[in-house]
Amino acid sequence: MAVLFKEFVAQKHYSFHEGFDDWRDAIRVACAPLVADGTIQKEYVSYIIEKVEELGPYIVIAPEICIPHAERGRGVNRTAMCFMKSETPVRFHEDGEHDARIFVVLAAAD
């Protein structure tokens, strides 16, 4: 676990925010460090959003935890992860059961 944390810090693959008005904005911001360093392309971020719109909030895997991801390889240059915390929960569905504060973005190149 310490090695993973050191990797997040060394690569600046983390961010902390007060909150978001829209889950789409939260995903864009959660992915931003990976876009900024060329790990992923903006296409990958758009694909994550499209999949959530199509399939529902499948990325919310537990209360307050989501793992934004999409099909491997599509718009991904290198395998990596990125961490984001939102102080206020991000609502993915009006049922209130799909809110997230912890985002762990997964990007798999192969």
C-alpha positions as CSV (number, residue, x, y, z in Angstrom):
1,M,0.0,0.0,0.0
2,A,2.9,2.4,0.8
3,V,4.4,1.8,-2.7
4,L,1.0,2.7,-4.3
5,F,0.7,5.8,-2.3
6,K,4.2,6.9,-3.2
7,E,3.4,6.4,-6.9
8,F,0.3,8.6,-6.6
9,V,2.3,11.3,-5.0
10,A,5.4,11.1,-7.2
11,Q,3.3,11.2,-10.4
12,K,0.9,13.8,-9.0
13,H,-2.0,11.5,-9.7
14,Y,-4.3,12.9,-7.0
15,S,-6.5,15.8,-6.2
16,F,-8.9,17.1,-3.5
17,H,-12.0,19.3,-4.1
18,E,-14.9,20.8,-2.2
19,G,-17.6,19.3,-4.5
20,F,-19.2,19.3,-7.9
21,D,-22.6,20.3,-9.3
22,D,-22.5,17.4,-11.8
23,W,-21.1,13.9,-11.8
24,R,-19.7,14.5,-15.3
25,D,-17.6,17.4,-14.1
26,A,-16.3,15.2,-11.2
27,I,-15.2,12.5,-13.7
28,R,-13.5,15.1,-15.9
29,V,-11.6,16.6,-12.9
30,A,-10.8,13.1,-11.5
31,C,-9.2,12.2,-14.8
32,A,-7.4,15.5,-15.4
33,P,-4.0,14.5,-13.9
34,L,-3.9,11.6,-16.3
35,V,-4.8,13.7,-19.3
36,A,-2.3,16.4,-18.3
37,D,0.7,14.0,-18.3
38,G,-0.4,12.1,-21.4
39,T,-1.3,8.9,-19.6
40,I,-4.8,9.0,-21.2
41,Q,-6.5,11.0,-23.9
42,K,-9.6,13.1,-23.5
43,E,-11.4,10.4,-25.6
44,Y,-11.1,8.0,-22.6
45,V,-12.8,10.5,-20.3
46,S,-15.6,11.0,-22.8
47,Y,-16.0,7.2,-23.1
48,I,-16.3,6.8,-19.3
49,I,-19.1,9.4,-19.3
50,E,-20.9,7.8,-22.2
51,K,-20.8,4.4,-20.5
52,V,-22.2,5.8,-17.2
53,E,-25.0,7.5,-19.2
54,E,-25.7,4.2,-21.1
55,L,-25.4,1.7,-18.2
56,G,-26.1,3.8,-15.1
57,P,-23.8,4.4,-12.2
58,Y,-22.0,1.0,-12.5
59,I,-18.7,2.7,-11.4
60,V,-20.1,3.4,-7.9
61,I,-19.0,0.1,-6.2
62,A,-19.6,0.9,-2.6
63,P,-21.1,3.7,-0.5
64,E,-19.1,6.9,-1.4
65,I,-16.6,5.0,-3.6
66,C,-16.4,4.9,-7.3
67,I,-13.9,3.6,-9.8
68,P,-14.3,5.4,-13.1
69,H,-13.0,3.2,-15.9
70,A,-13.9,2.1,-19.4
71,E,-12.8,-0.4,-22.0
72,R,-9.1,-1.0,-21.8
73,G,-6.9,0.5,-24.5
74,R,-9.4,3.0,-25.8
75,G,-7.6,6.3,-25.4
76,V,-5.2,5.0,-22.9
77,N,-1.4,5.4,-23.5
78,R,-0.1,3.9,-20.3
79,T,-1.6,1.8,-17.5
80,A,-2.2,4.0,-14.4
81,M,-4.5,5.0,-11.5
82,C,-5.5,8.4,-10.2
83,F,-7.1,9.4,-6.9
84,M,-9.6,12.2,-6.2
85,K,-11.6,13.1,-3.1
86,S,-14.6,15.3,-3.1
87,E,-15.5,16.8,0.3
88,T,-19.2,16.7,-0.6
89,P,-20.7,13.6,-2.2
90,V,-21.2,13.6,-5.9
91,R,-24.6,12.4,-6.9
92,F,-24.7,9.9,-9.8
93,H,-28.4,9.0,-9.5
94,E,-31.4,10.7,-7.9
95,D,-32.1,7.7,-5.7
96,G,-29.3,8.9,-3.4
97,E,-27.8,5.5,-3.2
98,H,-25.1,6.2,-5.8
99,D,-23.2,9.0,-4.3
100,A,-19.4,9.1,-4.2
101,R,-16.7,11.1,-2.5
102,I,-13.7,8.8,-3.3
103,F,-12.7,8.4,-7.0
104,V,-10.1,6.0,-8.1
105,V,-9.7,6.3,-11.9
106,L,-8.4,3.2,-13.6
107,A,-6.7,3.3,-17.0
108,A,-5.5,0.0,-18.6
109,A,-3.4,0.2,-21.7
110,D,-3.7,-3.5,-22.5
